[in-house]
Amino acid sequence: NRFPCRSDPADVANVGKQTFNCTTAEGGTGPTNNWADPVEMKKKLAGIFNGCVASRTMYVTPFCMGPLNSPYAKFGVEMADF
């Protein structure tokens, strides 16, 4: 079975104007990417997100995709807050 999967143009994950590569070298981001100084961006985001997760509980859940003793097993960690 097959089905088409398309993204919504209004999806914020696809908004290129609000996506930045924060590197020390401005020229290393590529022609279609937005660049920002990492120190300046950290200051900006610290002000925006200050206290945003106060009184929330962080859950860290380890998981394994596949049998534990398999050489093909993939391990990961899921992090979520509620």
All heavy atoms as a GROMACS GRO file, in nm:
protein
  616
    1ASN      N    1   0.084  -0.119   0.000
    1ASN     CA    2   0.000   0.000   0.000
    1ASN      C    3   0.087   0.124   0.000
    1ASN      O    4   0.190   0.129   0.066
    1ASN     CB    5  -0.091   0.002   0.122
    1ASN     CG    6  -0.192  -0.110   0.118
    1ASN    OD1    7  -0.218  -0.168   0.013
    1ASN    ND2    8  -0.250  -0.143   0.232
    2ARG      N    9   0.041   0.225  -0.070
    2ARG     CA   10   0.113   0.352  -0.074
    2ARG      C   11   0.016   0.466  -0.050
    2ARG      O   12  -0.103   0.456  -0.081
    2ARG     CB   13   0.176   0.373  -0.211
    2ARG     CG   14   0.281   0.271  -0.245
    2ARG     CD   15   0.335   0.298  -0.381
    2ARG     NE   16   0.420   0.187  -0.423
    2ARG     CZ   17   0.489   0.185  -0.531
    2ARG    NH1   18   0.485   0.287  -0.614
    2ARG    NH2   19   0.563   0.082  -0.563
    3PHE      N   20   0.068   0.572   0.006
    3PHE     CA   21  -0.012   0.693   0.022
    3PHE      C   22   0.079   0.814   0.011
    3PHE      O   23   0.194   0.808   0.052
    3PHE     CB   24  -0.088   0.692   0.155
    3PHE     CG   25   0.000   0.694   0.275
    3PHE    CD1   26   0.036   0.814   0.335
    3PHE    CD2   27   0.050   0.577   0.330
    3PHE    CE1   28   0.119   0.818   0.445
    3PHE    CE2   29   0.133   0.579   0.440
    3PHE     CZ   30   0.168   0.699   0.497
    4PRO      N   31   0.027   0.922  -0.045
    4PRO     CA   32   0.110   1.043  -0.056
    4PRO      C   33   0.124   1.112   0.079
    4PRO      O   34   0.032   1.112   0.160
    4PRO     CB   35   0.034   1.130  -0.156
    4PRO     CG   36  -0.107   1.087  -0.141
    4PRO     CD   37  -0.103   0.941  -0.106
    5CYS      N   38   0.240   1.167   0.104
    5CYS     CA   39   0.264   1.240   0.228
    5CYS      C   40   0.322   1.376   0.191
    5CYS      O   41   0.434   1.384   0.140
    5CYS     CB   42   0.360   1.161   0.316
    5CYS     SG   43   0.393   1.240   0.472
    6ARG      N   44   0.247   1.481   0.215
    6ARG     CA   45   0.291   1.616   0.179
    6ARG      C   46   0.292   1.704   0.303
    6ARG      O   47   0.212   1.686   0.393
    6ARG     CB   48   0.199   1.674   0.073
    6ARG     CG   49   0.198   1.596  -0.056
    6ARG     CD   50   0.106   1.660  -0.160
    6ARG     NE   51   0.106   1.585  -0.282
    6ARG     CZ   52   0.016   1.492  -0.313
    6ARG    NH1   53  -0.081   1.465  -0.228
    6ARG    NH2   54   0.022   1.429  -0.426
    7SER      N   55   0.380   1.801   0.303
    7SER     CA   56   0.384   1.893   0.416
    7SER      C   57   0.298   2.015   0.385
    7SER      O   58   0.279   2.053   0.269
    7SER     CB   59   0.527   1.934   0.447
    7SER     OG   60   0.583   2.002   0.338
    8ASP      N   61   0.248   2.075   0.489
    8ASP     CA   62   0.166   2.195   0.477
    8ASP      C   63   0.259   2.316   0.466
    8ASP      O   64   0.347   2.334   0.552
    8ASP     CB   65   0.076   2.207   0.600
    8ASP     CG   66  -0.020   2.324   0.593
    8ASP    OD1   67  -0.002   2.412   0.506
    8ASP    OD2   68  -0.113   2.328   0.674
    9PRO      N   69   0.243   2.400   0.365
    9PRO     CA   70   0.330   2.518   0.353
    9PRO      C   71   0.322   2.612   0.474
    9PRO      O   72   0.414   2.688   0.500
    9PRO     CB   73   0.278   2.589   0.228
    9PRO     CG   74   0.201   2.486   0.153
    9PRO     CD   75   0.150   2.390   0.255
   10ALA      N   76   0.213   2.606   0.549
   10ALA     CA   77   0.199   2.692   0.667
   10ALA      C   78   0.266   2.631   0.791
   10ALA      O   79   0.267   2.693   0.896
   10ALA     CB   80   0.051   2.716   0.696
   11ASP      N   81   0.318   2.511   0.778
   11ASP     CA   82   0.385   2.445   0.890
   11ASP      C   83   0.508   2.526   0.930
   11ASP      O   84   0.592   2.557   0.846
   11ASP     CB   85   0.426   2.304   0.850
   11ASP     CG   86   0.488   2.224   0.962
   11ASP    OD1   87   0.498   2.275   1.075
   11ASP    OD2   88   0.527   2.109   0.938
   12VAL      N   89   0.521   2.558   1.060
   12VAL     CA   90   0.632   2.642   1.104
   12VAL      C   91   0.767   2.577   1.084
   12VAL      O   92   0.868   2.644   1.075
   12VAL     CB   93   0.616   2.685   1.251
   12VAL    CG1   94   0.502   2.782   1.268
   12VAL    CG2   95   0.601   2.566   1.341
   13ALA      N   96   0.772   2.446   1.076
   13ALA     CA   97   0.900   2.378   1.054
   13ALA      C   98   0.954   2.407   0.914
   13ALA      O   99   1.072   2.389   0.888
   13ALA     CB  100   0.885   2.228   1.074
   14ASN      N  101   0.868   2.452   0.825
   14ASN     CA  102   0.910   2.480   0.688
   14ASN      C  103   0.930   2.628   0.660
   14ASN      O  104   0.943   2.668   0.547
   14ASN     CB  105   0.806   2.424   0.589
   14ASN     CG  106   0.803   2.273   0.592
   14ASN    OD1  107   0.904   2.209   0.611
   14ASN    ND2  108   0.686   2.215   0.576
   15VAL      N  109   0.928   2.710   0.764
   15VAL     CA  110   0.944   2.854   0.746
   15VAL      C  111   1.093   2.887   0.748
   15VAL      O  112   1.155   2.894   0.854
   15VAL     CB  113   0.867   2.932   0.854
   15VAL    CG1  114   0.886   3.082   0.835
   15VAL    CG2  115   0.720   2.898   0.849
   16GLY      N  116   1.150   2.906   0.630
   16GLY     CA  117   1.293   2.930   0.619
   16GLY      C  118   1.338   3.061   0.677
   16GLY      O  119   1.452   3.076   0.720
   17LYS      N  120   1.250   3.161   0.680
   17LYS     CA  121   1.288   3.292   0.733
   17LYS      C  122   1.318   3.288   0.882
   17LYS      O  123   1.386   3.373   0.935
   17LYS     CB  124   1.176   3.394   0.708
   17LYS     CG  125   1.161   3.432   0.562
   17LYS     CD  126   1.060   3.543   0.550
   17LYS     CE  127   0.944   3.490   0.469
   17LYS     NZ  128   0.834   3.584   0.455
   18GLN      N  129   1.263   3.187   0.952
   18GLN     CA  130   1.280   3.179   1.097
   18GLN      C  131   1.377   3.069   1.138
   18GLN      O  132   1.385   3.033   1.254
   18GLN     CB  133   1.144   3.155   1.162
   18GLN     CG  134   1.048   3.270   1.138
   18GLN     CD  135   0.909   3.240   1.191
   18GLN    OE1  136   0.883   3.136   1.248
   18GLN    NE2  137   0.820   3.335   1.172
   19THR      N  138   1.451   3.014   1.043
   19THR     CA  139   1.548   2.910   1.070
   19THR      C  140   1.688   2.968   1.049
   19THR      O  141   1.715   3.026   0.944
   19THR     CB  142   1.526   2.789   0.977
   19THR    OG1  143   1.393   2.744   0.992
   19THR    CG2  144   1.622   2.677   1.009
   20PHE      N  145   1.775   2.950   1.148
   20PHE     CA  146   1.909   3.008   1.142
   20PHE      C  147   2.015   2.903   1.167
   20PHE      O  148   1.997   2.815   1.250
   20PHE     CB  149   1.924   3.119   1.247
   20PHE     CG  150   1.842   3.240   1.217
   20PHE    CD1  151   1.711   3.249   1.262
   20PHE    CD2  152   1.895   3.345   1.144
   20PHE    CE1  153   1.634   3.361   1.234
   20PHE    CE2  154   1.819   3.456   1.115
   20PHE     CZ  155   1.688   3.464   1.161
   21ASN      N  156   2.126   2.914   1.098
   21ASN     CA  157   2.247   2.840   1.129
   21ASN      C  158   2.336   2.933   1.210
   21ASN      O  159   2.375   3.038   1.160
   21ASN     CB  160   2.320   2.796   1.002
   21ASN     CG  161   2.249   2.685   0.931
   21ASN    OD1  162   2.178   2.608   0.992
   21ASN    ND2  163   2.268   2.676   0.801
   22CYS      N  164   2.364   2.896   1.331
   22CYS     CA  165   2.445   2.980   1.420
   22CYS      C  166   2.587   2.924   1.426
   22CYS      O  167   2.614   2.828   1.497
   22CYS     CB  168   2.382   2.986   1.559
   22CYS     SG  169   2.216   3.055   1.557
   23THR      N  170   2.674   2.983   1.348
   23THR     CA  171   2.814   2.942   1.344
   23THR      C  172   2.903   3.064   1.358
   23THR      O  173   2.858   3.177   1.336
   23THR     CB  174   2.847   2.871   1.211
   23THR    OG1  175   2.829   2.965   1.105
   23THR    CG2  176   2.760   2.751   1.187
   24THR      N  177   3.027   3.041   1.393
   24THR     CA  178   3.119   3.153   1.407
   24THR      C  179   3.161   3.209   1.272
   24THR      O  180   3.197   3.325   1.262
   24THR     CB  181   3.243   3.112   1.487
   24THR    OG1  182   3.301   2.997   1.424
   24THR    CG2  183   3.207   3.079   1.630
   25ALA      N  184   3.153   3.126   1.167
   25ALA     CA  185   3.190   3.171   1.033
   25ALA      C  186   3.066   3.195   0.949
   25ALA      O  187   2.993   3.101   0.918
   25ALA     CB  188   3.279   3.067   0.966
   26GLU      N  189   3.041   3.318   0.914
   26GLU     CA  190   2.919   3.352   0.839
   26GLU      C  191   2.912   3.285   0.703
   26GLU      O  192   2.805   3.246   0.658
   26GLU     CB  193   2.908   3.504   0.822
   26GLU     CG  194   2.781   3.547   0.755
   26GLU     CD  195   2.764   3.698   0.752
   26GLU    OE1  196   2.846   3.769   0.811
   26GLU    OE2  197   2.667   3.742   0.691
   27GLY      N  198   3.022   3.266   0.636
   27GLY     CA  199   3.022   3.209   0.503
   27GLY      C  200   2.995   3.060   0.497
   27GLY      O  201   2.973   3.005   0.390
   28GLY      N  202   2.994   2.992   0.608
   28GLY     CA  203   2.978   2.847   0.608
   28GLY      C  204   2.835   2.796   0.608
   28GLY      O  205   2.812   2.677   0.616
   29THR      N  206   2.737   2.885   0.597
   29THR     CA  207   2.598   2.841   0.607
   29THR      C  208   2.536   2.801   0.474
   29THR      O  209   2.435   2.734   0.472
   29THR     CB  210   2.510   2.951   0.668
   29THR    OG1  211   2.514   3.065   0.584
   29THR    CG2  212   2.555   2.986   0.807
   30GLY      N  213   2.592   2.842   0.364
   30GLY     CA  214   2.534   2.809   0.234
   30GLY      C  215   2.448   2.923   0.183
   30GLY      O  216   2.406   3.011   0.258
   31PRO      N  217   2.417   2.921   0.054
   31PRO     CA  218   2.347   3.034  -0.008
   31PRO      C  219   2.200   3.047   0.030
   31PRO      O  220   2.142   3.153   0.019
   31PRO     CB  221   2.363   3.007  -0.157
   31PRO     CG  222   2.381   2.859  -0.166
   31PRO     CD  223   2.454   2.819  -0.042
   32THR      N  224   2.137   2.938   0.073
   32THR     CA  225   1.993   2.945   0.102
   32THR      C  226   1.962   2.947   0.251
   32THR      O  227   1.846   2.934   0.290
   32THR     CB  228   1.921   2.825   0.038
   32THR    OG1  229   1.976   2.704   0.094
   32THR    CG2  230   1.938   2.824  -0.112
   33ASN      N  231   2.062   2.960   0.335
   33ASN     CA  232   2.040   2.956   0.479
   33ASN      C  233   2.060   3.093   0.543
   33ASN      O  234   2.136   3.175   0.494
   33ASN     CB  235   2.138   2.857   0.545
   33ASN     CG  236   2.115   2.716   0.496
   33ASN    OD1  237   2.003   2.672   0.481
   33ASN    ND2  238   2.223   2.645   0.470
   34ASN      N  239   1.991   3.115   0.653
   34ASN     CA  240   2.007   3.238   0.731
   34ASN      C  241   2.117   3.216   0.834
   34ASN      O  242   2.121   3.112   0.900
   34ASN     CB  243   1.877   3.274   0.802
   34ASN     CG  244   1.767   3.304   0.705
   34ASN    OD1  245   1.787   3.371   0.606
   34ASN    ND2  246   1.648   3.252   0.732
   35TRP      N  247   2.204   3.314   0.849
   35TRP     CA  248   2.313   3.304   0.945
   35TRP      C  249   2.286   3.396   1.062
   35TRP      O  250   2.226   3.503   1.049
   35TRP     CB  251   2.445   3.344   0.880
   35TRP     CG  252   2.560   3.345   0.976
   35TRP    CD1  253   2.635   3.238   1.014
   35TRP    CD2  254   2.611   3.457   1.048
   35TRP    NE1  255   2.729   3.277   1.106
   35TRP    CE2  256   2.717   3.412   1.129
   35TRP    CE3  257   2.577   3.591   1.054
   35TRP    CZ2  258   2.789   3.495   1.212
   35TRP    CZ3  259   2.649   3.674   1.137
   35TRP    CH2  260   2.754   3.626   1.214
   36ALA      N  261   2.330   3.355   1.181
   36ALA     CA  262   2.326   3.441   1.300
   36ALA      C  263   2.448   3.410   1.386
   36ALA      O  264   2.493   3.295   1.392
   36ALA     CB  265   2.198   3.419   1.378
   37ASP      N  266   2.497   3.512   1.453
   37ASP     CA  267   2.608   3.494   1.546
   37ASP      C  268   2.560   3.412   1.665
   37ASP      O  269   2.456   3.444   1.724
   37ASP     CB  270   2.659   3.630   1.592
   37ASP     CG  271   2.772   3.617   1.692
   37ASP    OD1  272   2.878   3.565   1.654
   37ASP    OD2  273   2.751   3.655   1.808
   38PRO      N  274   2.629   3.304   1.701
   38PRO     CA  275   2.581   3.218   1.810
   38PRO      C  276   2.571   3.289   1.945
   38PRO      O  277   2.479   3.262   2.022
   38PRO     CB  278   2.682   3.104   1.814
   38PRO     CG  279   2.794   3.142   1.727
   38PRO     CD  280   2.749   3.252   1.639
   39VAL      N  281   2.661   3.382   1.972
   39VAL     CA  282   2.656   3.453   2.101
   39VAL      C  283   2.533   3.544   2.106
   39VAL      O  284   2.459   3.547   2.206
   39VAL     CB  285   2.785   3.535   2.121
   39VAL    CG1  286   2.777   3.620   2.246
   39VAL    CG2  287   2.907   3.443   2.127
   40GLU      N  288   2.507   3.615   1.998
   40GLU     CA  289   2.390   3.703   1.993
   40GLU      C  290   2.259   3.622   1.996
   40GLU      O  291   2.163   3.661   2.061
   40GLU     CB  292   2.394   3.791   1.867
   40GLU     CG  293   2.506   3.892   1.869
   40GLU     CD  294   2.496   3.987   1.987
   40GLU    OE1  295   2.386   4.035   2.017
   40GLU    OE2  296   2.600   4.012   2.051
   41MET      N  297   2.256   3.509   1.925
   41MET     CA  298   2.134   3.428   1.924
   41MET      C  299   2.108   3.368   2.061
   41MET      O  300   1.992   3.359   2.103
   41MET     CB  301   2.147   3.318   1.819
   41MET     CG  302   2.020   3.235   1.802
   41MET     SD  303   1.874   3.331   1.753
   41MET     CE  304   1.908   3.362   1.582
   42LYS      N  305   2.213   3.328   2.132
   42LYS     CA  306   2.194   3.274   2.267
   42LYS      C  307   2.135   3.379   2.359
   42LYS      O  308   2.045   3.350   2.439
   42LYS     CB  309   2.327   3.221   2.322
   42LYS     CG  310   2.311   3.151   2.454
   42LYS     CD  311   2.439   3.082   2.497
   42LYS     CE  312   2.417   3.008   2.627
   42LYS     NZ  313   2.533   2.933   2.669
   43LYS      N  314   2.182   3.503   2.349
   43LYS     CA  315   2.125   3.612   2.430
   43LYS      C  316   1.978   3.633   2.397
   43LYS      O  317   1.894   3.648   2.487
   43LYS     CB  318   2.201   3.742   2.405
   43LYS     CG  319   2.339   3.746   2.463
   43LYS     CD  320   2.404   3.880   2.429
   43LYS     CE  321   2.551   3.881   2.463
   43LYS     NZ  322   2.616   4.006   2.420
   44LYS      N  323   1.946   3.633   2.269
   44LYS     CA  324   1.808   3.654   2.226
   44LYS      C  325   1.717   3.543   2.276
   44LYS      O  326   1.609   3.569   2.331
   44LYS     CB  327   1.803   3.662   2.073
   44LYS     CG  328   1.666   3.683   2.017
   44LYS     CD  329   1.671   3.694   1.865
   44LYS     CE  330   1.533   3.717   1.808
   44LYS     NZ  331   1.536   3.731   1.662
   45LEU      N  332   1.759   3.417   2.258
   45LEU     CA  333   1.675   3.304   2.298
   45LEU      C  334   1.665   3.290   2.449
   45LEU      O  335   1.562   3.248   2.500
   45LEU     CB  336   1.729   3.176   2.236
   45LEU     CG  337   1.718   3.168   2.084
   45LEU    CD1  338   1.780   3.038   2.032
   45LEU    CD2  339   1.574   3.180   2.039
   46ALA      N  340   1.771   3.327   2.521
   46ALA     CA  341   1.766   3.321   2.667
   46ALA      C  342   1.656   3.413   2.721
   46ALA      O  343   1.585   3.378   2.815
   46ALA     CB  344   1.901   3.357   2.727
   47GLY      N  345   1.641   3.528   2.659
   47GLY     CA  346   1.535   3.620   2.701
   47GLY      C  347   1.397   3.570   2.666
   47GLY      O  348   1.302   3.583   2.743
   48ILE      N  349   1.384   3.508   2.549
   48ILE     CA  350   1.254   3.459   2.505
   48ILE      C  351   1.209   3.339   2.588
   48ILE      O  352   1.093   3.328   2.627
   48ILE     CB  353   1.259   3.421   2.356
   48ILE    CG1  354   1.278   3.547   2.270
   48ILE    CG2  355   1.133   3.348   2.313
   48ILE    CD1  356   1.306   3.519   2.125
   49PHE      N  357   1.300   3.246   2.614
   49PHE     CA  358   1.264   3.120   2.678
   49PHE      C  359   1.288   3.117   2.829
   49PHE      O  360   1.271   3.012   2.891
   49PHE     CB  361   1.339   3.004   2.613
   49PHE     CG  362   1.295   2.979   2.472
   49PHE    CD1  363   1.379   3.005   2.366
   49PHE    CD2  364   1.169   2.930   2.446
   49PHE    CE1  365   1.339   2.982   2.237
   49PHE    CE2  366   1.127   2.907   2.316
   49PHE     CZ  367   1.212   2.933   2.211
   50ASN      N  368   1.326   3.229   2.888
   50ASN     CA  369   1.352   3.233   3.031
   50ASN      C  370   1.229   3.190   3.109
   50ASN      O  371   1.123   3.251   3.100
   50ASN     CB  372   1.396   3.373   3.074
   50ASN     CG  373   1.439   3.378   3.218
   50ASN    OD1  374   1.478   3.276   3.275
   50ASN    ND2  375   1.432   3.495   3.277
   51GLY      N  376   1.239   3.080   3.185
   51GLY     CA  377   1.130   3.032   3.269
   51GLY      C  378   1.021   2.956   3.196
   51GLY      O  379   0.917   2.925   3.255
   52CYS      N  380   1.042   2.923   3.070
   52CYS     CA  381   0.934   2.859   2.993
   52CYS      C  382   0.903   2.716   3.038
   52CYS      O  383   0.795   2.667   3.011
   52CYS     CB  384   0.965   2.863   2.844
   52CYS     SG  385   1.098   2.755   2.795
   53VAL      N  386   0.995   2.650   3.104
   53VAL     CA  387   0.968   2.513   3.150
   53VAL      C  388   0.957   2.504   3.302
   53VAL      O  389   0.962   2.395   3.358
   53VAL     CB  390   1.074   2.413   3.098
   53VAL    CG1  391   1.065   2.396   2.950
   53VAL    CG2  392   1.212   2.453   3.141
   54ALA      N  393   0.939   2.617   3.366
   54ALA     CA  394   0.922   2.616   3.512
   54ALA      C  395   0.797   2.536   3.547
   54ALA      O  396   0.696   2.542   3.478
   54ALA     CB  397   0.910   2.759   3.564
   55SER      N  398   0.805   2.458   3.649
   55SER     CA  399   0.697   2.373   3.702
   55SER      C  400   0.658   2.260   3.607
   55SER      O  401   0.551   2.203   3.620
   55SER     CB  402   0.573   2.455   3.740
   55SER     OG  403   0.502   2.497   3.625
   56ARG      N  404   0.743   2.226   3.512
   56ARG     CA  405   0.716   2.114   3.424
   56ARG      C  406   0.809   1.999   3.462
   56ARG      O  407   0.918   2.018   3.515
   56ARG     CB  408   0.738   2.153   3.278
   56ARG     CG  409   0.643   2.263   3.234
   56ARG     CD  410   0.666   2.297   3.090
   56ARG     NE  411   0.608   2.197   3.003
   56ARG     CZ  412   0.499   2.217   2.930
   56ARG    NH1  413   0.436   2.331   2.936
   56ARG    NH2  414   0.454   2.122   2.852
   57THR      N  415   0.765   1.877   3.437
   57THR     CA  416   0.844   1.759   3.467
   57THR      C  417   0.907   1.707   3.339
   57THR      O  418   0.838   1.690   3.238
   57THR     CB  419   0.756   1.648   3.529
   57THR    OG1  420   0.695   1.700   3.648
   57THR    CG2  421   0.836   1.525   3.563
   58MET      N  422   1.037   1.682   3.341
   58MET     CA  423   1.107   1.628   3.225
   58MET      C  424   1.117   1.477   3.240
   58MET      O  425   1.162   1.426   3.341
   58MET     CB  426   1.247   1.688   3.215
   58MET     CG  427   1.329   1.637   3.099
   58MET     SD  428   1.265   1.680   2.937
   58MET     CE  429   1.300   1.853   2.932
   59TYR      N  430   1.072   1.406   3.137
   59TYR     CA  431   1.078   1.260   3.133
   59TYR      C  432   1.186   1.219   3.034
   59TYR      O  433   1.186   1.263   2.919
   59TYR     CB  434   0.943   1.201   3.092
   59TYR     CG  435   0.834   1.228   3.193
   59TYR    CD1  436   0.754   1.341   3.182
   59TYR    CD2  437   0.815   1.141   3.299
   59TYR    CE1  438   0.655   1.366   3.276
   59TYR    CE2  439   0.716   1.165   3.393
   59TYR     CZ  440   0.636   1.278   3.380
   59TYR     OH  441   0.538   1.302   3.472
   60VAL      N  442   1.276   1.133   3.079
   60VAL     CA  443   1.382   1.080   2.994
   60VAL      C  444   1.360   0.930   2.985
   60VAL      O  445   1.366   0.858   3.084
   60VAL     CB  446   1.522   1.110   3.052
   60VAL    CG1  447   1.631   1.052   2.964
   60VAL    CG2  448   1.540   1.260   3.071
   61THR      N  449   1.328   0.881   2.864
   61THR     CA  450   1.292   0.741   2.846
   61THR      C  451   1.390   0.674   2.750
   61THR      O  452   1.391   0.706   2.630
   61THR     CB  453   1.149   0.731   2.786
   61THR    OG1  454   1.060   0.808   2.866
   61THR    CG2  455   1.103   0.587   2.780
   62PRO      N  456   1.471   0.582   2.801
   62PRO     CA  457   1.560   0.508   2.711
   62PRO      C  458   1.479   0.402   2.635
   62PRO      O  459   1.380   0.350   2.687
   62PRO     CB  460   1.661   0.443   2.805
   62PRO     CG  461   1.590   0.435   2.935
   62PRO     CD  462   1.492   0.547   2.940
   63PHE      N  463   1.520   0.370   2.513
   63PHE     CA  464   1.450   0.267   2.438
   63PHE      C  465   1.547   0.194   2.347
   63PHE      O  466   1.658   0.240   2.320
   63PHE     CB  467   1.334   0.325   2.356
   63PHE     CG  468   1.376   0.421   2.248
   63PHE    CD1  469   1.407   0.375   2.120
   63PHE    CD2  470   1.385   0.557   2.273
   63PHE    CE1  471   1.446   0.463   2.021
   63PHE    CE2  472   1.423   0.645   2.173
   63PHE     CZ  473   1.454   0.598   2.047
   64CYS      N  474   1.504   0.077   2.302
   64CYS     CA  475   1.581  -0.004   2.208
   64CYS      C  476   1.488  -0.045   2.095
   64CYS      O  477   1.381  -0.100   2.120
   64CYS     CB  478   1.640  -0.126   2.277
   64CYS     SG  479   1.730  -0.233   2.163
   65MET      N  480   1.530  -0.019   1.972
   65MET     CA  481   1.454  -0.064   1.856
   65MET      C  482   1.516  -0.196   1.809
   65MET      O  483   1.624  -0.197   1.752
   65MET     CB  484   1.458   0.040   1.745
   65MET     CG  485   1.392   0.169   1.783
   65MET     SD  486   1.407   0.299   1.659
   65MET     CE  487   1.326   0.224   1.519
   66GLY      N  488   1.448  -0.305   1.840
   66GLY     CA  489   1.496  -0.438   1.805
   66GLY      C  490   1.532  -0.516   1.931
   66GLY      O  491   1.532  -0.462   2.042
   67PRO      N  492   1.562  -0.643   1.916
   67PRO     CA  493   1.599  -0.725   2.032
   67PRO      C  494   1.728  -0.672   2.095
   67PRO      O  495   1.820  -0.630   2.026
   67PRO     CB  496   1.621  -0.864   1.972
   67PRO     CG  497   1.549  -0.863   1.841
   67PRO     CD  498   1.553  -0.722   1.793
   68LEU      N  499   1.735  -0.678   2.227
   68LEU     CA  500   1.852  -0.624   2.299
   68LEU      C  501   1.982  -0.689   2.258
   68LEU      O  502   2.086  -0.625   2.254
   68LEU     CB  503   1.832  -0.639   2.450
   68LEU     CG  504   1.725  -0.551   2.512
   68LEU    CD1  505   1.706  -0.587   2.659
   68LEU    CD2  506   1.760  -0.405   2.498
   69ASN      N  507   1.980  -0.818   2.226
   69ASN     CA  508   2.105  -0.889   2.194
   69ASN      C  509   2.135  -0.892   2.044
   69ASN      O  510   2.228  -0.958   2.001
   69ASN     CB  511   2.100  -1.031   2.250
   69ASN     CG  512   1.982  -1.110   2.194
   69ASN    OD1  513   1.895  -1.054   2.127
   69ASN    ND2  514   1.977  -1.238   2.224
   70SER      N  515   2.061  -0.818   1.964
   70SER     CA  516   2.082  -0.816   1.820
   70SER      C  517   2.193  -0.718   1.782
   70SER      O  518   2.200  -0.608   1.836
   70SER     CB  519   1.953  -0.777   1.748
   70SER     OG  520   1.977  -0.752   1.611
   71PRO      N  521   2.277  -0.753   1.684
   71PRO     CA  522   2.378  -0.657   1.637
   71PRO      C  523   2.315  -0.541   1.560
   71PRO      O  524   2.381  -0.442   1.534
   71PRO     CB  525   2.468  -0.742   1.548
   71PRO     CG  526   2.384  -0.856   1.504
   71PRO     CD  527   2.288  -0.883   1.616
   72TYR      N  528   2.188  -0.554   1.523
   72TYR     CA  529   2.119  -0.449   1.448
   72TYR      C  530   2.034  -0.358   1.537
   72TYR      O  531   1.971  -0.266   1.489
   72TYR     CB  532   2.030  -0.511   1.341
   72TYR     CG  533   2.107  -0.600   1.247
   72TYR    CD1  534   2.093  -0.737   1.252
   72TYR    CD2  535   2.198  -0.546   1.156
   72TYR    CE1  536   2.165  -0.820   1.167
   72TYR    CE2  537   2.271  -0.627   1.072
   72TYR     CZ  538   2.254  -0.764   1.078
   72TYR     OH  539   2.326  -0.844   0.994
   73ALA      N  540   2.034  -0.385   1.667
   73ALA     CA  541   1.953  -0.305   1.759
   73ALA      C  542   2.003  -0.161   1.761
   73ALA      O  543   2.122  -0.135   1.753
   73ALA     CB  544   1.958  -0.365   1.899
   74LYS      N  545   1.910  -0.069   1.771
   74LYS     CA  546   1.943   0.073   1.778
   74LYS      C  547   1.890   0.127   1.911
   74LYS      O  548   1.772   0.110   1.943
   74LYS     CB  549   1.881   0.152   1.663
   74LYS     CG  550   1.927   0.106   1.527
   74LYS     CD  551   2.074   0.135   1.506
   74LYS     CE  552   2.117   0.092   1.368
   74LYS     NZ  553   2.260   0.094   1.353
   75PHE      N  554   1.975   0.192   1.986
   75PHE     CA  555   1.938   0.248   2.115
   75PHE      C  556   1.918   0.398   2.104
   75PHE      O  557   1.983   0.464   2.023
   75PHE     CB  558   2.046   0.218   2.220
   75PHE     CG  559   2.064   0.071   2.246
   75PHE    CD1  560   2.158  -0.002   2.175
   75PHE    CD2  561   1.986   0.006   2.339
   75PHE    CE1  562   2.175  -0.138   2.197
   75PHE    CE2  563   2.000  -0.129   2.362
   75PHE     CZ  564   2.096  -0.201   2.290
   76GLY      N  565   1.829   0.449   2.185
   76GLY     CA  566   1.804   0.593   2.183
   76GLY      C  567   1.744   0.640   2.314
   76GLY      O  568   1.718   0.561   2.405
   77VAL      N  569   1.725   0.769   2.324
   77VAL     CA  570   1.664   0.830   2.442
   77VAL      C  571   1.560   0.929   2.394
   77VAL      O  572   1.586   1.013   2.306
   77VAL     CB  573   1.769   0.904   2.528
   77VAL    CG1  574   1.704   0.973   2.646
   77VAL    CG2  575   1.876   0.808   2.575
   78GLU      N  576   1.440   0.918   2.449
   78GLU     CA  577   1.332   1.013   2.418
   78GLU      C  578   1.321   1.109   2.536
   78GLU      O  579   1.320   1.067   2.651
   78GLU     CB  580   1.201   0.940   2.398
   78GLU     CG  581   1.084   1.032   2.374
   78GLU     CD  582   0.953   0.958   2.367
   78GLU    OE1  583   0.944   0.845   2.415
   78GLU    OE2  584   0.858   1.016   2.314
   79MET      N  585   1.311   1.237   2.507
   79MET     CA  586   1.294   1.336   2.612
   79MET      C  587   1.164   1.410   2.587
   79MET      O  588   1.137   1.452   2.475
   79MET     CB  589   1.411   1.432   2.614
   79MET     CG  590   1.542   1.363   2.642
   79MET     SD  591   1.683   1.473   2.644
   79MET     CE  592   1.655   1.559   2.796
   80ALA      N  593   1.082   1.422   2.692
   80ALA     CA  594   0.954   1.491   2.678
   80ALA      C  595   0.922   1.562   2.810
   80ALA      O  596   0.966   1.520   2.917
   80ALA     CB  597   0.844   1.391   2.645
   81ASP      N  598   0.848   1.669   2.800
   81ASP     CA  599   0.803   1.738   2.921
   81ASP      C  600   0.650   1.749   2.916
   81ASP      O  601   0.590   1.760   2.810
   81ASP     CB  602   0.867   1.875   2.936
   81ASP     CG  603   0.831   1.970   2.823
   81ASP    OD1  604   0.816   1.922   2.710
   81ASP    OD2  605   0.820   2.089   2.848
   82PHE      N  606   0.590   1.741   3.033
   82PHE     CA  607   0.445   1.750   3.044
   82PHE      C  608   0.407   1.844   3.154
   82PHE      O  609   0.479   1.872   3.244
   82PHE     CB  610   0.385   1.612   3.074
   82PHE     CG  611   0.406   1.515   2.962
   82PHE    CD1  612   0.506   1.419   2.970
   82PHE    CD2  613   0.328   1.518   2.848
   82PHE    CE1  614   0.526   1.329   2.867
   82PHE    CE2  615   0.348   1.428   2.746
   82PHE     CZ  616   0.447   1.333   2.755
   0.00000   0.00000   0.00000
